[in-house]
Amino acid sequence: IRAMKAEAEASSFYKDLAGKTSDAEGKCILKELAQIEKGHLALLTEELEWMNKGGGMFLLRRFTLPPQD
């Protein structure tokens, strides 16, 4: 739950900074960072819900990993 709070705070931080900068490229980067952190929060939320349902270890059901050489 601490990680979820940290991701939410990071997303808000970047979003707030994006609103305060007049630099177009900086604003774009900060908005993207906010979205990335929001995505991390979504993954953590999904993992917590999965574990609370008794699903055991979260297995990244939505993703496939490249084969290991």
HELIX and SHEET records of a PDB file:
HELIX    1   1 ARG A    2  LYS A   20  1                                  19    
HELIX    2   2 ALA A   24  ASN A   52  1                                  29    
END                                                                             
